[in-house]
């Protein structure tokens, strides 16, 4: 089996070493409510616009999946703040496990 590379830090992960797989799925959600007041849509016109858009771009509007390999350190960093939200004045140092 070949070595793998951490998607975040590019560290080589040798066969048998601990690694983590992160799969992120982003998909459209619907709460069951359509706000009709804000929509004045010409259905035929919208359909014509959609026909000219490449299929893969349309699919990404509904579903997108990402798959990453992480080393143990990068897994900890990712799990501590998966959405990369501001941490105010807090910074992670290299001595954090």
N, C-alpha and C positions, 0 to 999 in steps of 0.2 A: 504494500500500500504506500502511496506517495505522501510526502509531507503536505500539510495544508498551511495556508497563510491567514493570519488574523485579519479580518476585514477592516478593523479599526486602526491597529498600530503596525500591521505588516510583519509581526513576529512570526517566525517559522514554528509551526506546531508539528512535531514529529509523530509518526505512528505510535500509538499507545499513550501519548500525552493527553492530559485532560483538555477538552475543548467544549465549547457550547455552540449550539445552533440557535439563532434567533430568527424567527419567521414573523414578519409583520404583515398583517392583512388589513387593507383599507378598503371598505366597501360602503356603498350608498345605503342610507337608512331612510325609512319613511315612517312618520308618526301617524299616518292615516288621515291627515288633515291637509286639504288643499285650500289655500287662501284665494278664493276666486276674485275678490275685489282687486287684488294686485296684478291679476293676469288678464290681458286682452291679447289673446294669441290667435293668429291666423294659422290654423293647423296645417293647411296645404303649404303655406310658405315655410313654416318650420320644418316640415317633412322634406321639402326640397333642399333646405340647408343641410340637414342631417345626411342626406344621400351623398353629398359632396365631401363629407368628412371621412378620412380613412378609418377603417373598422377598428384598428388597434387604439386609436385615440378615443373613439366612442366607448370602447371597452374600459379604458382607464377611467372614464367618468363614473363608472359603476363599480369596478373592482380592480385593485392593484395589489400585488404581493411582492414582498422583498424577502430575501433569504441571505443571512450572514453567518459566518463562522467567527467566533470570538475566543480569544485566549482567556484564562481565568481572571486576570487583572481587568481586561476590558469588559468582561461580563459584569464584574462588580461595579465598575464605573457606569456602565449602561443601566443596570438595575437600580442604581442610586438615583438616577434622574433620566428616565427613558425619553421624556419629551424635551429634554435639554432646556428646562425652565430656568429662569434666572435664580441664582442661589444667593442673592444679595451680596454680602461680603465674604461668604464662605467659599473657600477654594480647596480642592483636593490636592494633596501632596503625594509624592511618590512613596512615602512611608506608610500610607494607608493600605491595608491589605486588600 
